[in-house]
C-alpha cells in the first residue's frame, strides 16, 4: 500500500503545476475531508452492527479494525483510480443531466458511472481508473482480512458491491437538490 501511494505521489508531482494541484485536491477530497470520513464511520458502524467479520470482535477494538479496513480500502481505491484516470484523461467528476424524463436521468447516472467524459477534449472514454480502483480495492483488502473472508469469491462480492454503490451514488447525485 505504501508503494502505491508513493508511486501516485511521485506521478502527481511530475504533472504540470495546475494539473498536479487539481489532481492532489481530488485525492484529498476523496480521503481527508468530511464526506470520506463520514463514509468510513458509517461503513465501520454498519459492519460493527453486523459483527462482520466476527473474528475482529465487538467494541472499540473491533470498530477500530473495521474503520481502519474501510479507510485502507478507500486509500487503495483512490490511489489507483486517480492515478490511472490522470494517465488516461478521464474526468471522474459526476456531471448531472439535470433535465429530461426520469428514466433518461437514471440511464445517464448509470452509464456515466463507468463511461465518463475525457478531460483533454470532446468525447467519452471507459472509466478504466474507476474500474481498476474498484477491483484493486477488494483484492488488496484480502491482505488484512481474516482468512475466512480473504477469498477470491469474497473479493469479487466486494467488487460487485462497490460497483452497485458507485451507481447508486450517481443516481442520488442526479436527483439530489442542488445547493445554492
HELIX and SHEET records of a PDB file:
HELIX    1   1 UNK A    2  UNK A   13  1                                  12    
HELIX    2   2 UNK A   17  UNK A   31  1                                  15    
HELIX    3   3 UNK A   34  UNK A   50  1                                  17    
HELIX    4   4 UNK A   54  UNK A   56  5                                   3    
HELIX    5   5 UNK A   59  UNK A   87  1                                  29    
HELIX    6   6 UNK A  102  UNK A  114  1                                  13    
HELIX    7   7 UNK A  128  UNK A  141  1                                  14    
HELIX    8   8 UNK A  152  UNK A  175  1                                  24    
SHEET    1   A 2 UNK A 115  UNK A 117  0                                        
SHEET    2   A 2 UNK A 124  UNK A 126 -1                                        
END                                                                             
